[in-house]
Amino acid sequence: MSLAGDANAPRQTAGISAPAGNPFGPRFVAPLYLGASLNPVNSSIIATALVAIAAALHIPVGDTAILISCLYLTSALAQPAAGRLAEEFGPRRVFITGIVLVLVAGIVGSLAHSLAALIVTRVLIGAGTSAGYPSAMLLIRRRAQHAGHEAPPRRVLGGLAITGAATVAVGPAIGGLLVGWFGWRTAFWINIPVATVALVSALVGLAPDPAPVRPGPRRTLASRIDLLGMLGFGGSLTALMVFLSALPRLNWPALAAALVLAAILICWELRAGRPFLDVRLLASNGALTRTYARNGLTLMGTYVILYGLTQWLEVARGLSAYQAGLALLPMGVLTAVTARVASQQTGVRLPLIACAVLLLVGAVAVLFVGSGTPMAAVITVSALFGLTSGAGTVANQTVLYREAPAETVGTASGLLRTFGYVGSIASAAITGTAFHSGVDDSGLHLIAWVLVVIAALVLVVTVFDRRLSKADRRHAN
């Protein structure tokens, strides 16, 4: 992924024909928010369906973790790729193509009768939803430039995070209700109406990409998008996922393959003219790299609670899918509320430090949660992670927008999501390992200890990042 840009590369001016008046009106931002919400929809609702899917397919609950990890693996690969393709061929084209893929996946998932078919569906969903966020960020950046703004209004960038947070907020409750009433297939067919509305609003609200697609010779196109770099990145990440999915068994060949492929990828990208993964920039721009790491670790902690606590509530506490979703509703609501508050702030350092502290407090609190803990206390503990998730997502997104080169914000945004998905993949592996022999209190406490380590790392990375305070002073002036 090239974050440095190329002065000779073709530039699209998609969707930036700003109307007179407010260039960021509802007609423009509504489809972007809907498209960006498709991934959170599929991340949150599936959490309440895993137990029902396992029962329907007669498989252990732990085996359904692949439905989480395969979506995040696909998304981790496709997000930066979608950003690069949006820069090359136009963000509106990539945005709409992704929505169509999600619509197709909704139909396929509604008809599936096996775990393999559901895995294919989740891969399609991961590929399709990956187009939403990087394309939206690129469209927003270009609309701001066309309107003569140094940056878009904070509410616009914050709206992307708030939409996702709000979706996560209502996802478990709505998902639990729908799964309880209509069965586990709801987690898949829900994509049909949501994607249809997103598609119509995008066709109506986003101006067509003005430049026609001219892919040119295959070799030239492969060089422009760094196809070999994409394949190397995908191979190393896939091998890493295989290693994580095998835990607690140590799959040393998979880990070795991940390391070897990563080394080959770095060597290739250092020589590539337009690298898919700009290693030099990541090495020189510490603020951007730390933002990626901080975002990935924070989401790892959030999602390990979202998935782990949901399964524990349903199995160890005997709650229905709908009841488990309702129990996690305050967590999601606070995610949306804190995202809204954080989007109105100019500073990022203090919100990020507060997020890290709350993540650590929540992790320690989970150590004292058990089968006999009152539900009010369980809900209160889960709500702490909502405070962390909302503010952290908005603040890290703001840092990315400040630090990433303007011309490649699409691929930079995709990589931010990639680190988040790697964290989510790791959370699925942590949950699967903790509940390998059964969903019980000891497994939940193992998750809590892992969370303590994650939170401590986030706190260290944030407190000692001097660039955050410097950036806050610069943007305050």
C-alpha positions in Angstrom: 0.0 0.0 0.0 1.5 3.3 -1.0 0.9 6.0 1.5 3.4 8.3 0.1 1.6 8.8 -3.2 2.9 9.2 -6.8 2.9 12.6 -8.6 2.5 10.8 -11.9 -0.3 8.5 -10.9 -3.7 9.2 -12.4 -6.0 11.1 -10.0 -9.7 10.6 -9.8 -12.1 13.4 -8.8 -14.9 11.1 -8.0 -18.0 12.3 -6.2 -16.6 15.8 -5.5 -18.9 17.9 -7.5 -19.9 20.0 -4.5 -23.3 21.6 -4.7 -23.9 25.2 -3.8 -24.3 25.6 -0.1 -23.3 22.8 2.2 -21.0 20.3 0.4 -21.5 17.7 3.2 -25.3 17.6 3.2 -27.4 14.5 3.9 -27.6 13.5 0.2 -23.8 13.1 0.2 -23.1 11.7 3.6 -26.1 9.3 4.0 -24.8 6.7 1.6 -21.3 6.9 3.0 -22.6 6.2 6.5 -24.8 3.4 5.4 -22.0 1.8 3.4 -19.6 2.1 6.4 -22.2 0.5 8.7 -22.4 -2.7 6.7 -19.4 -4.2 8.4 -20.4 -3.4 12.0 -23.9 -4.9 11.1 -22.3 -8.2 10.3 -19.8 -8.0 13.2 -22.4 -7.5 15.9 -25.4 -9.5 14.9 -23.5 -12.7 14.2 -22.4 -12.7 17.9 -25.9 -13.6 19.1 -26.3 -16.3 16.4 -23.2 -18.4 17.0 -24.8 -20.7 19.6 -27.9 -21.2 17.4 -25.8 -21.9 14.3 -23.8 -24.5 16.2 -27.0 -26.2 17.4 -28.6 -26.2 13.9 -25.5 -27.6 12.2 -24.7 -30.1 15.1 -21.2 -28.7 15.7 -19.3 -27.5 18.8 -19.8 -23.8 19.6 -16.1 -23.2 19.4 -16.1 -24.3 15.7 -18.3 -21.3 14.8 -15.4 -19.0 15.6 -14.3 -19.4 12.0 -17.4 -17.4 10.9 -15.9 -14.5 12.8 -12.2 -14.9 11.8 -12.9 -15.5 8.1 -14.8 -12.3 7.8 -12.1 -10.3 9.5 -9.3 -12.0 7.6 -11.1 -11.2 4.3 -11.7 -7.6 5.5 -8.1 -7.2 6.6 -6.9 -8.1 3.1 -9.6 -6.3 1.2 -9.7 -3.0 3.1 -6.3 -1.6 1.9 -6.9 -3.2 -1.5 -10.2 -1.5 -1.8 -8.6 1.8 -0.9 -6.0 1.4 -3.6 -8.6 0.4 -6.2 -10.7 3.4 -5.2 -7.7 5.7 -5.8 -7.1 4.1 -9.2 -10.6 3.6 -10.6 -12.8 5.9 -8.6 -14.2 5.6 -5.1 -17.9 5.6 -6.2 -17.3 2.6 -8.5 -15.6 0.6 -5.7 -18.2 1.7 -3.2 -21.1 0.5 -5.3 -19.4 -2.7 -6.2 -18.9 -3.6 -2.6 -22.6 -3.0 -1.8 -23.6 -5.3 -4.6 -21.3 -8.0 -3.2 -23.0 -7.7 0.2 -26.4 -8.0 -1.4 -25.4 -11.2 -3.1 -23.9 -12.5 0.1 -27.2 -11.9 1.9 -29.0 -14.1 -0.6 -26.4 -16.8 -0.5 -26.4 -16.9 3.3 -30.2 -17.1 3.5 -30.1 -20.3 1.5 -27.0 -21.9 3.1 -27.3 -25.3 4.8 -23.7 -26.0 5.9 -20.8 -24.4 7.7 -18.8 -24.3 4.4 -21.6 -22.3 2.7 -21.7 -19.9 5.6 -18.0 -19.5 5.4 -18.3 -18.6 1.7 -21.0 -16.1 2.6 -18.9 -14.4 5.3 -16.0 -14.1 2.9 -18.2 -12.4 0.4 -19.5 -10.1 3.1 -16.0 -9.3 4.2 -14.9 -8.4 0.6 -18.0 -6.3 0.0 -18.1 -4.4 3.3 -14.4 -3.6 2.9 -15.2 -1.1 0.1 -17.3 1.2 2.3 -14.9 2.8 4.7 -11.8 3.6 2.6 -14.0 4.8 -0.3 -16.0 7.0 2.1 -12.8 8.5 3.5 -11.5 9.2 0.0 -14.7 10.8 -1.1 -14.8 13.0 2.0 -11.2 14.1 1.6 -11.8 15.0 -2.1 -15.0 16.7 -1.4 -13.3 18.9 1.2 -10.5 19.8 -1.2 -12.9 20.7 -3.9 -14.9 22.9 -1.5 -11.6 24.7 -0.5 -11.6 23.3 3.1 -8.3 22.3 4.7 -10.3 19.5 6.4 -13.9 18.4 6.4 -16.1 19.3 9.4 -15.4 17.1 12.5 -19.0 15.9 12.5 -18.5 14.3 9.1 -15.5 12.2 10.0 -17.1 11.6 13.4 -20.2 10.5 11.7 -18.4 7.5 10.1 -17.3 6.3 13.5 -20.7 7.1 15.2 -22.6 5.2 12.5 -20.5 2.1 13.2 -20.7 2.6 16.9 -24.5 3.0 16.8 -24.8 -0.2 14.7 -22.7 -2.1 17.2 -24.9 -0.6 19.9 -28.2 -2.0 18.6 -26.7 -5.0 16.7 -26.6 -7.5 19.6 -30.1 -6.5 20.9 -31.8 -6.5 17.4 -29.8 -9.5 16.4 -30.8 -11.4 19.5 -34.5 -10.4 18.9 -34.5 -11.4 15.3 -32.5 -14.6 15.9 -34.9 -15.6 18.7 -38.0 -14.9 16.5 -36.9 -15.9 13.0 -33.8 -18.1 13.5 -30.1 -17.8 12.9 -30.5 -17.1 9.2 -31.5 -13.6 10.2 -27.8 -12.8 10.7 -27.4 -13.3 6.9 -30.6 -12.1 5.2 -30.6 -8.8 7.1 -28.0 -7.8 4.6 -30.6 -7.8 1.8 -32.7 -4.8 2.9 -29.7 -2.9 4.4 -27.6 -3.3 1.3 -30.5 -2.4 -1.0 -31.1 0.9 0.8 -27.4 1.7 0.7 -27.2 0.9 -3.0 -30.1 3.1 -3.9 -28.8 6.0 -1.8 -25.4 5.7 -3.3 -26.7 5.7 -6.9 -28.8 8.8 -6.1 -26.5 10.7 -3.7 -22.9 10.2 -5.1 -21.9 11.9 -8.3 -20.5 9.4 -11.0 -16.8 9.1 -11.3 -15.9 11.5 -14.1 -13.0 9.6 -15.5 -13.6 6.4 -17.4 -11.9 3.2 -16.3 -8.8 2.5 -18.4 -7.0 -0.4 -16.9 -4.4 -0.7 -19.7 -2.2 -3.7 -20.2 -2.4 -6.4 -17.5 1.3 -6.0 -16.6 0.9 -2.2 -16.2 -2.3 -2.7 -14.1 -0.6 -5.2 -11.9 2.3 -2.8 -11.3 0.0 0.1 -10.6 -1.9 -1.7 -7.9 1.1 -3.8 -6.8 -0.6 -7.1 -7.3 2.4 -9.1 -6.0 2.5 -7.0 -2.9 -1.2 -7.7 -2.3 -0.7 -11.4 -2.7 2.3 -11.4 -0.3 0.4 -9.4 2.3 -2.6 -11.8 1.9 -0.4 -14.9 2.2 1.4 -13.7 5.3 -1.8 -12.7 7.0 -3.6 -15.9 6.1 -0.7 -18.0 7.6 -0.9 -15.8 10.8 -4.6 -16.5 11.0 -4.0 -20.3 10.7 -1.6 -20.1 13.5 -4.0 -18.1 15.7 -6.9 -20.3 14.9 -5.0 -23.4 16.0 -4.4 -22.1 19.5 -3.8 -23.4 22.2 -2.1 -25.9 19.9 1.1 -24.3 18.5 1.1 -24.6 14.7 4.8 -23.9 14.1 4.7 -24.4 10.3 2.0 -21.8 10.0 3.9 -19.3 12.1 7.1 -19.9 10.2 5.2 -19.4 6.9 3.8 -16.1 8.2 7.3 -14.9 9.2 8.9 -16.0 5.9 6.2 -14.5 3.7 6.3 -11.2 5.8 10.1 -11.0 5.2 9.7 -11.6 1.5 6.9 -9.0 1.4 9.1 -6.4 3.1 11.9 -7.0 0.6 9.6 -6.7 -2.4 7.9 -3.6 -1.1 11.2 -1.8 -0.6 11.9 -2.2 -4.3 8.4 -1.6 -5.7 7.7 1.6 -7.5 4.2 2.0 -6.0 4.2 -0.3 -3.0 0.9 -1.7 -1.6 2.5 -1.6 1.9 4.8 1.4 2.1 7.3 0.0 4.5 9.5 3.1 4.4 6.7 5.4 5.4 5.6 3.1 8.2 9.2 3.1 9.5 9.6 6.9 9.2 6.1 8.0 10.3 6.0 6.7 13.8 2.8 8.5 14.7 0.9 6.7 11.9 2.4 3.3 12.8 1.6 3.7 16.5 -2.0 4.7 15.5 -2.4 1.5 13.6 -1.0 -0.6 16.5 -3.1 1.3 19.1 -6.3 0.8 17.1 -5.7 -2.9 16.6 -5.0 -3.5 20.3 -8.0 -1.5 21.4 -10.4 -3.3 19.1 -8.9 -6.7 20.1 -9.8 -5.9 23.7 -13.3 -4.7 22.7 -14.2 -7.6 20.5 -12.9 -10.3 22.8 -15.4 -9.0 25.3 -18.2 -8.7 22.7 -17.8 -12.3 21.5 -16.6 -13.9 24.7 -19.1 -12.3 27.0 -22.0 -13.1 24.6 -21.2 -16.8 24.5 -20.6 -16.9 28.3 -24.0 -15.2 29.0 -25.8 -17.7 26.7 -24.1 -20.9 27.9 -22.8 -20.3 31.5 -25.7 -18.0 32.5 -28.4 -19.6 30.4 -29.6 -16.4 28.7 -31.4 -16.5 25.3 -29.8 -14.8 22.3 -32.2 -11.9 22.8 -31.5 -11.6 26.5 -27.7 -11.6 25.9 -28.1 -8.9 23.2 -30.1 -6.8 25.7 -27.5 -7.3 28.3 -24.8 -5.9 26.0 -27.0 -3.0 24.8 -25.6 -0.5 27.3 -22.1 -1.3 26.1 -23.2 -0.4 22.5 -25.1 2.7 23.5 -22.1 4.1 25.4 -20.0 3.3 22.4 -22.2 5.5 20.2 -22.5 8.3 22.8 -18.8 8.5 23.5 -18.0 8.4 19.8 -20.4 11.4 19.4 -18.7 13.3 22.2 -15.2 12.5 21.0 -16.1 13.7 17.4 -16.7 17.2 18.8 -13.3 17.4 20.5 -10.2 18.9 18.8 -7.7 17.1 21.1 -6.9 13.4 20.9 -4.3 12.6 23.5 -6.4 12.9 26.6 -9.3 10.8 25.1 -6.9 8.1 24.0 -5.3 8.0 27.5 -8.7 7.8 29.1 -9.7 5.0 26.8 -6.6 3.0 27.7 -7.2 3.5 31.4 -10.9 2.4 31.1 -9.8 -0.6 29.1 -7.4 -1.7 31.9 -10.1 -1.0 34.6 -12.6 -3.1 32.6 -10.1 -6.0 32.2 -9.4 -6.1 35.9 -13.2 -6.0 36.7 -13.9 -9.0 34.5 -11.6 -11.0 36.8 -14.3 -10.7 39.5 -17.2 -11.7 37.3 -18.6 -15.2 37.6 -21.8 -17.2 37.4 -23.0 -15.8 40.7 -22.4 -12.2 39.8 -25.6 -10.1 39.7 -26.5 -9.2 36.1 -26.5 -5.5 37.0 -22.8 -5.8 37.8 -22.0 -7.7 34.6 -23.8 -5.1 32.5 -21.9 -2.3 34.3 -18.5 -4.0 33.6 -19.4 -4.5 29.9 -20.4 -0.8 29.7 -16.8 0.2 30.5 -15.7 -1.3 27.2 -18.3 0.7 25.4 -16.7 3.9 26.7 -13.3 2.7 25.4 -14.5 1.6 22.0 -16.4 4.8 21.0 -13.9 7.4 21.9 -10.9 5.3 20.8 -12.2 4.7 17.4 -12.9 8.4 16.7 -9.6 9.6 18.2 -7.5 7.1 16.2 -9.4 8.0 13.0 -8.7 11.7 13.6 -5.0 10.9 14.1 -4.9 8.9 10.9 -6.5 11.8 8.9 -3.9 14.2 10.3 -0.9 12.0 9.7 -1.7 10.2 6.4 -0.7 11.9 3.1 -3.8 13.4 1.5 -3.6 11.7 -1.8 -3.6 8.2 -0.4 -6.0 8.5 2.5 -8.1 5.7 1.0 -5.4 3.1 1.3 -4.2 4.6 4.6 -7.8 4.3 6.0 -8.0 0.7 4.7 -4.8 -0.2 6.6 -6.2 1.3 9.8 -9.2 -1.0 9.5 -6.8 -3.9 8.6 -5.0 -3.5 12.0 -8.4 -3.5 13.6 -9.4 -6.7 11.8 -6.1 -8.3 12.8 -7.1 -7.5 16.4 -10.5 -8.9 15.8 -9.0 -12.1 14.4 -6.8 -12.4 17.5 -9.9 -11.8 19.7 -11.7 -14.8 18.0 -8.6 -16.9 18.6 -8.5 -15.8 22.3 -12.1 -16.6 22.8 -11.8 -20.0 21.0 -8.8 -20.9 23.1 -10.4 -19.8 26.4 -13.6 -21.7 25.7 -11.9 -24.7 24.0 -13.0 -27.2 26.7 -16.2 -25.4 27.6 -17.8 -22.0 28.2 -17.4 -21.4 31.9 -16.1 -18.9 34.5 -12.5 -20.1 34.2 -12.5 -19.4 30.5 -13.9 -15.9 31.1 -11.2 -15.2 33.6 -8.5 -16.4 31.2 -9.9 -13.8 28.7 -9.7 -11.2 31.5 -6.0 -11.8 32.1 -5.3 -11.5 28.4 -7.2 -8.2 28.4 -5.1 -6.9 31.2 -2.0 -7.4 29.1 -3.6 -5.8 26.0 -4.8 -2.8 28.0 -1.4 -2.3 29.5 0.2 -2.2 26.1 -2.4 0.3 24.8 -1.7 2.5 27.8 2.1 2.4 27.3 1.8 3.1 23.5 -0.5 6.1 24.2 1.2 7.7 27.2 4.7 7.7 25.6 3.5 9.0 22.2 4.8 12.6 22.3 3.5 13.2 18.8 -0.1 13.3 20.0 0.4 16.3 22.3 2.4 18.1 19.6 -0.4 17.5 17.1 -3.0 18.7 19.6 -1.1 22.0 20.1 -0.7 22.4 16.3 -4.4 21.9 15.5 -5.5 24.1 18.5 -3.7 27.1 17.0 
